[in-house]
Amino acid sequence: MTSPYHRPLRVGTRGSPLALAQARQVAGQLRERCGRAAVLVTMATPGDGSAAPIERLGTTGVFTTTLRAALLRGDVDLVVHSGKDLPAEPVPGLQVAAFPAREDPRDALIWPGGTSLEALPCGARIGTGSPRRAALLRATGRRLRVVPMRGNVGTRLRKLADGEADALVLAMAGLSRLGLSGAIATPLDPSVLMPAPAQGVLALECRADDLATAAELSTLDHAPSRAATITERGFLAGIGAGCSAPVGALAEVAVEAGAEPAVRLSGVIAAADGSAVIRAQVTGAASSELGGRLARLLLQRGGAELLGRASHGVTDPRSPLPHR
């Protein structure tokens, strides 16, 4: 019988082109750093099989529950998650053993022949499947028509080419990992479109009792990315929201030799219709507690009310808002 320490690692992943690209990247890094072969095991999740708006599929675990169940059963040895899809609550028996170096966390404007968000004409149709992006686009006060759009990156780009929208907003990280950075018109500043917590991060999860796999995964861990991710996920846990909520956070990490990573953490809660946005910032040592502190601050400043309104959705998400 082949020893579990000599057979290839089984890497669980969703089957989308982006998920496969991310899993192949991790498999390649494991070969380079540990000399360990890996094979991909693809599986479908509820989030992949539905074209419904993400907020109608449930608040958490839409893209992760299936992968985690396979990991707990022993069908795979590790799973590769997009950090922004990973629920804030841990699963007993599992551990996130590594956060590899983060890609650019910003969102990007895709506008063929265009230049910037400010240059989009009045009434321009901008496609996104993200409640956060939709809310913050509406909050700019510009007369943009948000067009609900789901599907993988390639599907959305085809819809754009077919004229279903004039522009798109997608994550810089996903475009980079797919070799599509050339499609970007411009990155969007976090002061306008705050990224989702842990956007651009990969989370490598294995069973808590699988010490050998955890040790191999730890060779891919990137300390500044871990510090930022833990802090941003602390914010998400403090908010008590999932990927369907219009909230964002970004931790900027400064690492000095011999000192704990210092973080400037910015966060935002928006009304789904863009009528109000609450922003705040805190600084301190990287930790989930710092993220929780920012969450409490935003909730106390009116964020709890905005999230309550957000849960009711928007009557017509394609209707432009009047100037304010």
LUMBATOR-414492 format. One line per 8 residues: for each residue z, x, y of N, C-alpha, C, O. Coordinates in steps of 0.02 Angstrom, whole numbers, plus 50000, padded with zeros to 5 digits. Layout:
Z X Y Z X Y Z X Y Z X Y | ...
***
This chain:
50000 50042 49940 50000 50000 50000 50000 50044 50063 50035 50095 50065 | 49960 50024 50112 49956 50063 50174 50020 50054 50215 50043 49998 50225 | 50049 50109 50238 50109 50106 50279 50094 50072 50345 50040 50084 50373 | 50139 50029 50370 50127 49997 50435 50121 50046 50492 50096 50030 50545 | 50145 50108 50480 50143 50158 50533 50078 50199 50531 50067 50241 50574 | 50035 50186 50481 49972 50222 50477 49911 50175 50483 49857 50198 50501 | 49920 50112 50470 49865 50065 50479 49853 50054 50553 49898 50068 50594 | 49793 50030 50572 49781 50017 50643 49828 49964 50671 49847 49917 50636
49847 49973 50733 49887 49922 50767 49843 49861 50778 49785 49867 50797 | 49871 49802 50766 49835 49739 50778 49854 49713 50848 49911 49696 50862 | 49804 49712 50891 49814 49695 50961 49792 49622 50972 49732 49607 50968 | 49839 49578 50986 49823 49508 51000 49797 49498 51070 49825 49526 51118 | 49745 49459 51078 49715 49447 51143 49679 49381 51144 49656 49356 51092 | 49673 49352 51203 49627 49296 51212 49556 49321 51204 49543 49381 51204 | 49509 49274 51197 49441 49293 51183 49395 49295 51243 49335 49305 51234 | 49421 49286 51303 49378 49288 51362 49353 49360 51373 49386 49407 51351
49296 49368 51407 49272 49437 51421 49324 49480 51456 49330 49539 51440 | 49360 49452 51505 49410 49492 51540 49468 49511 51494 49489 49568 51494 | 49493 49463 51455 49548 49478 51409 49528 49532 51359 49567 49576 51343 | 49467 49527 51333 49443 49577 51285 49436 49645 51318 49452 49696 51288 | 49411 49647 51380 49405 49711 51415 49474 49742 51425 49482 49803 51418 | 49524 49701 51442 49592 49727 51451 49621 49753 51385 49652 49805 51384 | 49610 49716 51331 49636 49737 51267 49602 49801 51243 49635 49845 51214 | 49537 49807 51254 49501 49868 51235 49526 49927 51275 49532 49983 51249
49542 49916 51339 49570 49970 51380 49635 49995 51350 49646 50055 51345 | 49679 49948 51331 49744 49967 51302 49733 50003 51236 49766 50053 51222 | 49688 49977 51194 49674 50009 51130 49650 50081 51140 49670 50126 51103 | 49606 50091 51189 49582 50158 51203 49636 50205 51226 49638 50263 51207 | 49681 50180 51268 49737 50221 51292 49784 50240 51235 49811 50295 51234 | 49795 50193 51189 49838 50209 51131 49807 50263 51088 49843 50306 51062 | 49741 50260 51079 49708 50313 51040 49715 50380 51075 49728 50431 51042 | 49707 50381 51142 49710 50444 51179 49780 50473 51179 49787 50534 51171
49831 50432 51187 49899 50458 51197 49939 50465 51133 49983 50508 51128 | 49924 50422 51084 49964 50422 51022 49923 50438 50960 49951 50448 50906 | 49858 50442 50968 49816 50452 50909 49816 50393 50862 49802 50400 50803 | 49833 50334 50888 49841 50275 50846 49780 50229 50854 49763 50208 50909 | 49748 50214 50798 49692 50168 50800 49718 50097 50811 49775 50081 50796 | 49674 50055 50839 49693 49985 50852 49633 49940 50841 49576 49960 50854 | 49647 49880 50818 49594 49830 50809 49615 49768 50849 49674 49752 50854 | 49566 49733 50877 49580 49673 50916 49580 49612 50872 49537 49604 50828
49629 49568 50884 49633 49503 50851 49629 49450 50905 49676 49443 50944 | 49574 49414 50908 49564 49365 50961 49588 49296 50940 49585 49278 50881 | 49611 49258 50988 49634 49190 50975 49624 49148 51038 49625 49174 51094 | 49615 49083 51028 49605 49037 51083 49673 49008 51104 49717 48998 51062 | 49681 48995 51169 49742 48965 51195 49724 48899 51228 49665 48887 51243 | 49773 48855 51240 49758 48791 51274 49724 48801 51342 49683 48759 51362 | 49741 48855 51377 49710 48867 51441 49636 48884 51436 49598 48873 51483 | 49615 48912 51378 49545 48930 51369 49503 48871 51349 49443 48869 51364
49533 48822 51316 49494 48768 51286 49487 48706 51329 49459 48656 51307 | 49511 48709 51391 49508 48650 51434 49478 48668 51502 49491 48722 51529 | 49438 48622 51528 49411 48631 51595 49453 48596 51648 49435 48595 51707 | 49510 48565 51627 49553 48530 51674 49585 48578 51723 49594 48637 51707 | 49603 48555 51783 49639 48598 51830 49701 48628 51797 49735 48594 51759 | 49715 48690 51813 49770 48725 51779 49836 48689 51788 49878 48692 51743 | 49847 48656 51845 49911 48622 51856 49921 48562 51810 49977 48538 51803 | 49867 48537 51779 49873 48481 51734 49887 48502 51662 49900 48460 51619
49883 48567 51649 49892 48591 51580 49965 48610 51565 49981 48628 51509 | 50010 48605 51615 50079 48626 51606 50096 48681 51655 50051 48714 51681 | 50159 48690 51667 50179 48737 51719 50183 48809 51694 50173 48855 51734 | 50198 48821 51630 50206 48889 51605 50176 48896 51536 50170 48847 51499 | 50158 48957 51518 50138 48973 51450 50070 48949 51429 50054 48951 51369 | 50028 48927 51477 49962 48900 51459 49920 48952 51423 49884 48936 51376 | 49925 49016 51444 49884 49068 51415 49923 49115 51368 49894 49161 51340 | 49988 49104 51360 50029 49152 51324 50063 49126 51261 50077 49165 51216
50077 49061 51257 50117 49035 51202 50085 49049 51134 50120 49068 51087 | 50020 49039 51128 49985 49051 51065 49991 49124 51044 50003 49138 50985 | 49981 49169 51091 49986 49240 51076 50056 49259 51054 50065 49298 51007 | 50105 49233 51088 50174 49250 51072 50194 49222 51003 50231 49254 50967 | 50170 49163 50987 50185 49134 50921 50155 49178 50865 50188 49190 50815 | 50094 49203 50875 50063 49247 50825 50102 49312 50819 50109 49339 50764 | 50128 49337 50874 50168 49398 50873 50233 49387 50834 50252 49429 50794 | 50266 49332 50847 50329 49317 50811 50317 49307 50737 50361 49325 50696
50260 49280 50717 50244 49270 50646 50226 49336 50612 50226 49339 50550 | 50212 49387 50650 50191 49450 50621 50116 49455 50609 50094 49500 50574 | 50078 49409 50639 50005 49412 50631 49974 49469 50670 49921 49494 50652 | 50007 49490 50723 49985 49547 50764 50045 49590 50779 50102 49568 50771 | 50032 49652 50802 50087 49699 50817 50105 49700 50891 50161 49717 50909 | 50057 49683 50932 50070 49679 51004 50020 49632 51034 49968 49617 51004 | 50035 49608 51094 49988 49566 51131 49981 49594 51202 50028 49623 51230 | 49922 49584 51229 49907 49606 51297 49902 49544 51341 49858 49502 51331
49947 49539 51389 49948 49482 51435 49924 49505 51504 49936 49562 51524 | 49891 49461 51541 49886 49470 51613 49955 49454 51642 49982 49400 51629 | 49982 49500 51681 50050 49492 51705 50062 49427 51742 50116 49398 51736 | 50013 49403 51780 50023 49342 51819 50025 49280 51775 50048 49227 51798 | 50003 49285 51712 50006 49228 51666 50071 49225 51626 50085 49175 51593 | 50110 49279 51628 50169 49285 51586 50227 49245 51616 50248 49261 51672 | 50254 49195 51581 50311 49157 51608 50370 49203 51623 50379 49255 51591 | 50410 49183 51672 50466 49224 51693 50521 49227 51640 50557 49277 51635
50528 49175 51600 50581 49173 51550 50562 49214 51488 50507 49203 51462 | 50604 49260 51465 50588 49298 51405 50592 49255 51342 50623 49202 51342 | 50559 49278 51289 50561 49244 51224 50606 49283 51177 50594 49343 51168 | 50657 49252 51148 50700 49288 51101 50659 49319 51045 50616 49287 51015 | 50674 49382 51031 50638 49418 50978 50579 49458 51002 50548 49494 50963 | 50562 49451 51066 50505 49488 51094 50529 49531 51152 50580 49517 51184 | 50491 49585 51167 50505 49627 51224 50440 49651 51255 50391 49664 51220 | 50440 49656 51322 50384 49687 51356 50398 49762 51358 50442 49786 51394
50361 49799 51317 50375 49870 51308 50341 49914 51360 50361 49972 51368 | 50290 49888 51394 50255 49930 51443 50218 49888 51494 50191 49834 51479 | 50218 49914 51555 50175 49889 51609 50131 49948 51630 50154 49990 51668 | 50069 49952 51606 50025 50008 51627 50012 50006 51701 50028 49958 51736 | 49981 50060 51726 49969 50066 51798 49930 50006 51824 49880 49984 51795 | 49954 49980 51878 49927 49919 51907 49860 49931 51941 49849 49982 51974 | 49814 49883 51931 49752 49882 51971 49768 49853 52040 49823 49830 52053 | 49718 49854 52084 49725 49826 52151 49748 49753 52145 49713 49713 52114
49806 49734 52173 49832 49666 52164 49800 49614 52209 49815 49555 52201 | 49758 49633 52256 49732 49586 52305 49680 49539 52275 49651 49552 52223 | 49670 49483 52311 49614 49440 52296 49552 49466 52332 49557 49506 52379 | 49493 49442 52310 49431 49464 52339 49387 49404 52356 49387 49354 52320 | 49351 49409 52411 49301 49359 52429 49234 49380 52399 49211 49436 52409 | 49203 49333 52363 49136 49343 52336 49090 49297 52376 49094 49236 52370 | 49047 49326 52417 49003 49287 52460 48936 49324 52465 48930 49370 52506 | 48888 49306 52424 48824 49342 52424 48794 49345 52494 48780 49294 52525
48783 49405 52518 48754 49414 52584 48803 49406 52641 48784 49416 52699 | 48866 49388 52626 48916 49378 52677 48961 49437 52686 48955 49488 52652 | 49007 49431 52734 49049 49488 52752 49123 49475 52746 49158 49515 52715 | 49148 49421 52776 49220 49412 52780 49238 49338 52779 49195 49295 52789 | 49301 49324 52765 49325 49255 52765 49316 49224 52834 49298 49165 52840 | 49328 49263 52886 49322 49237 52955 49250 49219 52972 49238 49176 53015 | 49202 49250 52938 49132 49237 52954 49103 49178 52916 49047 49156 52931 | 49140 49150 52868 49115 49091 52832 49103 49034 52881 49146 49021 52923
49047 49000 52876 49033 48946 52924 49077 48885 52912 49104 48876 52857 | 49085 48845 52962 49123 48783 52958 49096 48740 52901 49035 48731 52895 | 49140 48715 52858 49120 48673 52802 49097 48711 52741 49076 48679 52692 | 49101 48777 52741 49081 48816 52683 49122 48796 52622 49183 48785 52627 | 49089 48793 52565 49123 48775 52502 49146 48839 52467 49106 48884 52454 | 49211 48843 52454 49238 48903 52423 49272 48883 52358 49317 48841 52357 | 49251 48914 52303 49273 48894 52237 49333 48933 52213 49337 48994 52220 | 49381 48897 52185 49440 48929 52154 49474 48879 52108 49472 48818 52120
49504 48904 52054 49544 48862 52010 49618 48871 52020 49658 48844 51982 | 49637 48909 52071 49707 48926 52083 49737 48883 52137 49712 48883 52194 | 49791 48845 52123 49825 48808 52175 49851 48852 52232 49851 48831 52289 | 49873 48913 52215 49897 48959 52267 49840 48977 52315 49848 48972 52376 | 49783 48997 52288 49727 49016 52330 49703 48956 52371 49689 48962 52431 | 49699 48898 52339 49676 48839 52374 49722 48822 52433 49699 48808 52488 | 49788 48824 52421 49835 48808 52474 49831 48857 52532 49832 48837 52590 | 49827 48922 52517 49826 48972 52569 49759 48972 52606 49757 48988 52666
49705 48955 52572 49641 48948 52607 49644 48890 52657 49621 48896 52713 | 49673 48834 52635 49680 48777 52680 49725 48794 52739 49715 48770 52794 | 49775 48836 52726 49823 48853 52778 49794 48897 52832 49826 48906 52885 | 49735 48925 52822 49705 48966 52874 49685 48924 52935 49673 48951 52989 | 49682 48857 52926 49663 48814 52981 49589 48811 52994 49566 48778 53041 | 49550 48845 52951 49477 48843 52958 49450 48786 52916 49480 48767 52866 | 49394 48759 52935 49367 48700 52901 49327 48720 52839 49266 48713 52836 | 49363 48746 52790 49333 48765 52726 49343 48709 52676 49394 48675 52677
49294 48698 52634 49299 48648 52580 49315 48684 52516 49274 48722 52490 | 49375 48673 52489 49396 48705 52427 49367 48665 52368 49381 48606 52361 | 49327 48699 52328 49294 48668 52270 49332 48689 52207 49332 48748 52190 | 49365 48642 52172 49400 48661 52110 49352 48691 52060 49300 48662 52044 | 49369 48750 52034 49324 48785 51989 49363 48827 51939 49400 48873 51958 | 49355 48810 51874 49387 48849 51821 49334 48882 51778 49274 48870 51788 | 49356 48923 51731 49310 48960 51688 49321 49034 51696 49354 49056 51743 | 49292 49074 51651 49300 49146 51657 49260 49172 51715 49223 49135 51747
49267 49237 51729 49235 49266 51788 49160 49256 51786 49130 49237 51837 | 49129 49268 51729 49057 49260 51723 49035 49189 51736 48984 49177 51769 | 49073 49141 51710 49056 49070 51721 49059 49053 51795 49015 49018 51820 | 49109 49077 51829 49116 49061 51900 49060 49093 51941 49034 49063 51988 | 49042 49155 51923 48987 49187 51958 48921 49150 51947 48880 49146 51992 | 48911 49124 51886 48851 49085 51873 48851 49020 51914 48800 49000 51940 | 48909 48988 51919 48914 48927 51959 48899 48942 52032 48867 48902 52067 | 48922 48999 52056 48906 49019 52125 48831 49028 52132 48801 49005 52181
48800 49063 52085 48728 49075 52088 48688 49010 52084 48634 49004 52112 | 48717 48960 52048 48683 48895 52041 48694 48849 52101 48670 48793 52102 | 48732 48872 52151 48740 48834 52211 48798 48785 52211 48802 48741 52254 | 48844 48791 52162 48901 48745 52161 48953 48762 52213 48998 48722 52227 | 48948 48821 52242 48993 48841 52296 48955 48893 52338 48906 48921 52316 | 48979 48904 52399 48950 48955 52442 48983 49022 52433 48953 49074 52446 | 49046 49021 52410 49084 49083 52401 49138 49070 52349 49153 49012 52332 | 49168 49123 52324 49223 49119 52276 49279 49164 52299 49270 49209 52339
49339 49150 52273 49394 49197 52277 49416 49214 52206 49433 49169 52167 | 49415 49278 52190 49435 49302 52124 49480 49363 52133 49485 49391 52188 | 49513 49384 52079 49558 49441 52083 49518 49506 52082 49471 49514 52043 | 49537 49552 52125 49506 49618 52127 49512 49652 52059 49464 49683 52035 | 49570 49645 52027 49583 49681 51964 49534 49659 51910 49506 49701 51875 | 49524 49594 51902 49480 49569 51850 49409 49593 51861 49375 49613 51814 | 49385 49591 51923 49318 49614 51938 49310 49688 51923 49259 49709 51896 | 49361 49727 51939 49359 49799 51925 49356 49812 51850 49316 49853 51827
49398 49778 51812 49400 49790 51739 49336 49768 51705 49319 49793 51651 | 49299 49722 51735 49236 49699 51707 49176 49738 51735 49119 49724 51717 | 49189 49786 51778 49134 49824 51807 49094 49785 51857 49034 49798 51866 | 49126 49736 51891 49090 49692 51937 49113 49702 52010 49106 49656 52051 | 49141 49760 52026 49166 49771 52094 49110 49765 52146 49124 49751 52204 | 49048 49776 52125 48993 49770 52172 48982 49700 52198 48947 49691 52248 | 49011 49650 52165 49003 49581 52188 49050 49564 52246 49042 49511 52277 | 49098 49607 52261 49149 49592 52312 49119 49599 52382 49090 49650 52399
49128 49547 52422 49109 49551 52492 49163 49588 52531 49149 49633 52570 | 49227 49569 52519 49282 49603 52552 49348 49586 52516 49356 49530 52492 | 49395 49633 52512 49462 49616 52489 49496 49573 52541 49481 49578 52601 | 49542 49530 52519 49577 49485 52564 49648 49511 52576 49685 49524 52528 | 49666 49517 52638 49731 49545 52655 49788 49500 52630 49783 49439 52637 | 49841 49528 52601 49897 49487 52577 49930 49446 52631 49963 49396 52616 | 49922 49464 52694 49950 49423 52748 49914 49356 52753 49940 49309 52783 | 49853 49352 52726 49815 49290 52725 49820 49257 52657 49840 49199 52651
49802 49294 52604 49806 49269 52536 49854 49314 52497 49834 49365 52468 | 49918 49295 52496 49967 49332 52458 49950 49328 52383 49938 49272 52359 | 49949 49384 52347 49933 49381 52275 49985 49342 52236 50041 49332 52259 | 49966 49321 52176 50014 49293 52129 50062 49348 52106 50041 49406 52102 | 50125 49331 52091 50171 49381 52064 50140 49415 52003 50116 49381 51957 | 50141 49482 52002 50116 49524 51947 50040 49522 51940 50014 49539 51887 | 50004 49501 51992 49931 49502 51988 49908 49575 51984 49934 49618 52020 | 49860 49589 51941 49835 49656 51931 49872 49697 51880 49855 49754 51867
49925 49668 51852 49968 49703 51803 49950 49679 51732 49936 49620 51722 | 49952 49725 51684 49951 49707 51613 50021 49713 51585 50057 49761 51601 | 50041 49666 51543 50106 49668 51510 50094 49674 51435 50061 49632 51405 | 50121 49727 51405 50112 49740 51334 50176 49720 51297 50228 49751 51306 | 50171 49669 51255 50230 49640 51223 50227 49652 51148 50174 49649 51117 | 50285 49667 51119 50291 49675 51047 50357 49644 51024 50395 49619 51065 | 50369 49645 50959 50432 49618 50933 50490 49664 50951 50482 49725 50952 | 50547 49635 50965 50605 49674 50987 50629 49722 50933 50658 49774 50949
50618 49705 50870 50642 49748 50816 50590 49798 50792 50602 49835 50745 | 50531 49799 50823 50478 49845 50805 50483 49907 50849 50445 49915 50897 | 50530 49950 50833 50544 50007 50876 50486 50057 50878 50475 50089 50929 | 50450 50064 50822 50395 50111 50820 50339 50090 50868 50313 50132 50906 | 50320 50027 50867 50268 50003 50912 50291 50007 50984 50253 50026 51028 | 50354 49988 50997 50381 49992 51065 50378 50064 51091 50362 50075 51150 | 50393 50112 51048 50391 50182 51070 50320 50204 51087 50310 50240 51136 | 50271 50181 51048 50202 50198 51064 50179 50165 51128 50145 50196 51169
50197 50102 51137 50178 50068 51199 50211 50099 51260 50181 50099 51314 | 50271 50126 51252 50306 50154 51309 50269 50213 51340 50281 50230 51398 | 50224 50245 51300 50186 50301 51328 50136 50277 51380 50109 50317 51419 | 50122 50212 51383 50076 50184 51432 50112 50156 51493 50080 50134 51541 | 50179 50155 51491 50216 50125 51546 50210 50166 51610 50211 50228 51608 | 50203 50131 51667 50196 50163 51732 50254 50140 51776 50259 50082 51793 | 50299 50187 51792 50362 50169 51824 50354 50129 51889 50387 50078 51896 | 50310 50149 51936 50303 50108 51997 50278 50038 51982 50299 49990 52014
50232 50032 51934 50207 49965 51917 50261 49923 51884 50267 49863 51898 | 50301 49954 51842 50358 49918 51812 50406 49895 51866 50428 49837 51865 | 50422 49938 51914 50469 49921 51967 50443 49861 52007 50481 49814 52021 | 50379 49863 52026 50350 49808 52064 50349 49744 52024 50365 49690 52050 | 50330 49749 51960 50323 49690 51919 50390 49656 51906 50395 49595 51910 | 50440 49695 51889 50506 49667 51877 50532 49631 51939 50563 49578 51934 | 50520 49660 51997 50543 49630 52060 50505 49565 52074 50536 49515 52092 | 50439 49566 52066 50399 49506 52079 50415 49451 52028 50416 49392 52045
50426 49470 51966 50444 49420 51915 50514 49392 51927 50527 49335 51909 | 50558 49432 51957 50622 49405 51977 50615 49352 52030 50652 49302 52030 | 50567 49362 52074 50551 49310 52124 50527 49247 52090 50549 49192 52106 | 50481 49254 52043 50453 49196 52008 50508 49159 51970 50509 49097 51971 | 50553 49195 51938 50608 49163 51903 50654 49126 51951 50678 49071 51936 | 50666 49156 52010 50708 49124 52059 50678 49061 52088 50714 49014 52105 | 50612 49061 52094 50577 49001 52119 50579 48947 52066 50582 48887 52082 | 50578 48967 52002 50577 48918 51947 50509 48885 51941 50505 48826 51924
50456 48923 51954 50388 48896 51953 50344 48936 51907 50362 48992 51888 | 50287 48908 51888 50239 48942 51845 50176 48957 51884 50174 48955 51945 | 50122 48972 51845 50060 48993 51877 50024 48936 51913 49974 48948 51947 | 50049 48873 51905 50016 48817 51939 50047 48803 52008 50024 48757 52042 | 50098 48840 52028 50131 48828 52093 50099 48870 52147 50079 48927 52134 | 50095 48844 52209 50066 48882 52264 50117 48931 52294 50140 48923 52350 | 50134 48983 52255 50180 49035 52278 50148 49103 52265 50105 49110 52221 | 50168 49152 52304 50143 49220 52296 50196 49271 52314 50243 49255 52350
50187 49331 52289 50234 49385 52304 50200 49452 52292 50157 49458 52249 | 50219 49502 52331 50193 49569 52323 50246 49620 52340 50275 49619 52395 | 50260 49665 52293 50309 49718 52302 50273 49784 52316 50231 49805 52276 | 50289 49814 52371 50262 49881 52388 50317 49931 52373 50371 49928 52402 | 50301 49978 52328 50352 50023 52301 50344 50093 52330 50289 50120 52332 | 50400 50121 52352 50402 50190 52374 50447 50229 52326 50506 50213 52320 | 50419 50278 52292 50457 50316 52242 50471 50386 52270 50425 50423 52287 | 50535 50403 52273 50556 50469 52294 50591 50504 52237 50628 50472 52198
50580 50569 52231 50610 50607 52175 50685 50599 52175 50719 50608 52226 | 50712 50582 52116 50784 50577 52108 50816 50514 52136 50877 50509 52137 | 50775 50467 52158 50803 50406 52188 50774 50345 52153 50720 50348 52124 | 50811 50289 52157 50785 50226 52130 50726 50204 52173 50727 50213 52234 | 50675 50174 52142 50617 50150 52181 50640 50100 52235 50676 50053 52220 | 50618 50112 52297 50632 50066 52351 50573 50019 52359 50515 50039 52353 | 50588 49956 52373 50536 49905 52374 50539 49864 52439 50593 49847 52463 | 50480 49850 52466 50473 49799 52518 50438 49741 52485 50380 49746 52466
50473 49685 52478 50448 49628 52441 50432 49571 52490 50475 49548 52527 | 50369 49550 52490 50347 49494 52531 50333 49435 52487 50309 49443 52431 | 50348 49375 52512 50336 49315 52472 50315 49257 52514 50325 49256 52575 | 50286 49207 52482 50261 49148 52517 50267 49087 52472 50258 49091 52411 | 50284 49030 52502 50280 48965 52470 50238 48921 52517 50249 48919 52578 | 50189 48885 52488 50145 48844 52529 50145 48772 52505 50156 48759 52446 | 50133 48727 52551 50117 48658 52531 50048 48657 52501 50004 48694 52524 | 50037 48616 52451 49973 48615 52417 49915 48599 52464 49859 48623 52453
49928 48558 52515 49874 48539 52561 49866 48589 52619 49826 48579 52664 | 49905 48644 52617 49900 48695 52668 49931 48677 52734 49924 48714 52783 | 49967 48621 52738 49995 48598 52801 50054 48640 52824 50072 48638 52883 | 50085 48677 52779 50142 48720 52797 50145 48779 52749 50130 48772 52690 | 50165 48835 52776 50174 48897 52736 50238 48930 52760 50249 48938 52820 | 50280 48950 52714 50342 48986 52730 50337 49056 52701 50323 49065 52642 | 50347 49106 52744 50343 49176 52724 50409 49211 52739 50444 49192 52786 | 50425 49261 52699 50484 49302 52713 50475 49369 52678 50430 49379 52637
50519 49416 52696 50515 49483 52669 50586 49511 52662 50629 49500 52705 | 50598 49548 52608 50662 49582 52598 50647 49653 52575 50593 49668 52551 | 50696 49697 52582 50690 49765 52558 50752 49783 52518 50806 49755 52527 | 50744 49831 52473 50800 49854 52432 50776 49890 52371 50716 49905 52364 | 50822 49904 52326 50805 49937 52263 50766 49889 52219 50780 49829 52218 | 50716 49915 52184 50675 49873 52140 50719 49841 52086 50755 49876 52050 | 50716 49775 52081 50756 49740 52032 50737 49666 52032 50709 49641 52080 | 50753 49633 51977 50742 49560 51975 50788 49525 52025 50772 49472 52050
50847 49556 52038 50893 49526 52086 50864 49524 52156 50874 49476 52193 | 50827 49577 52175 50795 49576 52241 50744 49520 52245 50739 49486 52296 | 50706 49511 52191 50659 49455 52189 50693 49388 52195 50670 49343 52230 | 50750 49381 52160 50788 49319 52164 50815 49306 52234 50819 49249 52256 | 50833 49360 52269 50858 49352 52338 50804 49325 52384 50817 49281 52425 | 50742 49351 52377 50688 49325 52417 50672 49252 52400 50658 49212 52444 | 50675 49236 52336 50662 49166 52315 50713 49119 52347 50693 49067 52373 | 50776 49137 52345 50827 49093 52375 50816 49086 52450 50824 49031 52478
50797 49140 52483 50785 49138 52555 50729 49089 52571 50735 49049 52617 | 50674 49093 52535 50617 49049 52548 50634 48976 52531 50614 48931 52568 | 50669 48965 52476 50688 48897 52458 50734 48866 52510 50727 48807 52526 | 50780 48906 52537 50827 48881 52588 50791 48867 52654 50815 48825 52693 | 50736 48901 52666 50700 48891 52729 50650 48834 52727 50611 48825 52773 | 50652 48796 52673 50608 48738 52667 50559 48742 52610 50520 48695 52599 | 50561 48797 52572 50515 48804 52517 50525 48753 52461 50478 48732 52429 | 50588 48734 52451 50602 48684 52399 50567 48619 52414 50540 48586 52369
50567 48599 52478 50532 48537 52498 50457 48544 52488 50425 48497 52464 | 50429 48602 52505 50357 48612 52496 50337 48609 52423 50284 48581 52406 | 50377 48637 52380 50360 48635 52309 50365 48564 52282 50328 48545 52237 | 50411 48525 52309 50415 48456 52289 50353 48418 52309 50328 48376 52270 | 50327 48432 52369 50265 48400 52391 50206 48426 52350 50160 48388 52336 | 50209 48492 52332 50152 48521 52296 50144 48489 52228 50088 48484 52203 | 50199 48467 52197 50195 48438 52130 50155 48374 52129 50132 48353 52076 | 50146 48342 52188 50107 48281 52191 50033 48294 52201 49992 48247 52199
50015 48357 52213 49944 48374 52220 49916 48352 52287 49952 48333 52333 | 49850 48355 52291 49814 48337 52352 49765 48281 52334 49731 48285 52283 | 49762 48230 52375 49721 48172 52360 49648 48192 52347 49619 48172 52297 | 49619 48231 52392 49551 48254 52383 49548 48328 52401 49543 48345 52460 | 49552 48372 52351 49556 48444 52365 49494 48471 52397 49494 48529 52419 | 49439 48433 52400 49378 48459 52430 49372 48438 52503 49326 48459 52538 | 49418 48397 52527 49415 48375 52596 49439 48430 52643 49493 48457 52632 | 49402 48446 52696 49425 48497 52743 49483 48470 52785 49489 48409 52795
49523 48516 52808 49578 48497 52852 49554 48501 52925 49511 48542 52940 | 49582 48461 52969 49566 48469 53039 49597 48533 53066 49645 48559 53038 | 49569 48558 53121 49599 48615 53153 49669 48598 53178 49682 48542 53199 | 49714 48648 53177 49781 48637 53202 49794 48684 53260 49848 48684 53289
***
